[in-house]
Amino acid sequence: MQGLWKKFGEQIAVNGIDLTLPAGRFIGLVGPNGAGKTTTLSMVTGLLRPDSGLVEIGGHDVWQDPVAVKSRIGVLPEGLRLFERLSGRELLGYIGRLRGLPGTEVDKRAGQLLDVLDLAGARNKLVVDYSTGMRKKIGLAAALLHNPEILFLDEPFEGVDPVSAQTIRGVLERYTASGATVIFSSHVMELVESLCDWVAVIAAGRIRADGPLAEVRGAAPSLQDAFLELVGARGRGASANLDWLGGGGTR
Ligand SMILES: Nc1ncnc2c1ncn2[C@@H]1O[C@H](COP(=O)(O)OP(=O)(O)OP(=O)(O)O)[C@@H](O)[C@H]1O
């Protein structure tokens, strides 16, 4: 990413991001609410046109050469829109065929993904009736079906219970172990710390730090501490302005 920039009205969402991410890593894009994570990922994956700047994936310009890029990446966007009136199995069958895979291969991969993601029992249920966690999992299956080189995930664990989170985690670890790249956004530091080997910290539309996890954490006891320091949130409390709240205050 070079000089990536996006403004919504008066709001600068992404304020000149220069960032090179290595292949074959498990990468976490972390930042507070409103930092610009979704806007950045949307621009990087060809879902939102930047106001200015350049994004290249594997040497291909995302906006000049979208087909080459989109065949190499899988994306689980925020607020994923799915074809609600298809069953999970039909959805994967449809997406696999859109990706140009042969029907028999699509059916084989779809069956395996549904099994591994604990969705086999719900394969004939309509997506509209899926829970939040099930939607994340079917979205992940759809993003993995064509075996992309790079997987982009926007908050993949949000609203997901610990059992499903463990399942998703297992699939992602298996995927990166074979040399593929995962880039995911999150504000859950413990998760990023336990999964990622490379981190980029974003705040107010700018990159505050990036590099191997140990380097970004530095001397701080945890990534959470390093993060609070980097985004300037250390010591910021709510107590001073909420003196009316709780047992001792006026009702
Ligand atoms: N379509 C839009 N129209 C107007 N403002 C927007 C739009 N999308 C994002 N923004 C603004 O841009 C800024 C960055 O938003 P973004 O969704 O990229 O942050 P985020 O880091 O993903 O946040 P969160 O962790 O809360 O999802 C915010 O101030 C947000 O209000």
The ligand as a Gaussian input file, in Angstrom:
#p B3LYP/6-31G(d) Opt

LIG

0 1
 N      -19.438000       4.990000       4.425000
 C      -19.005000       5.856000       5.333000
 N      -19.509000       7.105000       5.403000
 C      -19.065000       8.012000       6.308000
 N      -18.080000       7.768000       7.195000
 C      -17.545000       6.540000       7.177000
 C      -17.964000       5.520000       6.265000
 N      -17.229000       4.403000       6.498000
 C      -16.393000       4.709000       7.500000
 N      -16.573000       5.983000       7.902000
 C      -15.818000       6.677000       8.968000
 O      -14.437000       6.444000       8.728000
 C      -13.760000       6.185000       9.953000
 C      -13.085000       4.820000       9.884000
 O      -14.085000       3.824000       9.885000
 P      -13.767000       2.258000       9.750000
 O      -15.087000       1.553000       9.652000
 O      -12.797000       2.061000       8.649000
 O      -13.049000       1.961000      11.141000
 P      -12.723000       0.577000      11.859000
 O      -11.313000       0.687000      12.342000
 O      -13.047000      -0.569000      10.970000
 O      -13.693000       0.620000      13.117000
 P      -14.443000      -0.558000      13.958000
 O      -13.386000      -1.304000      14.689000
 O      -15.330000       0.232000      14.886000
 O      -15.214000      -1.391000      12.973000
 C      -14.805000       6.326000      11.057000
 O      -14.708000       7.626000      11.596000
 C      -16.117000       6.118000      10.348000
 O      -17.150000       6.831000      10.974000

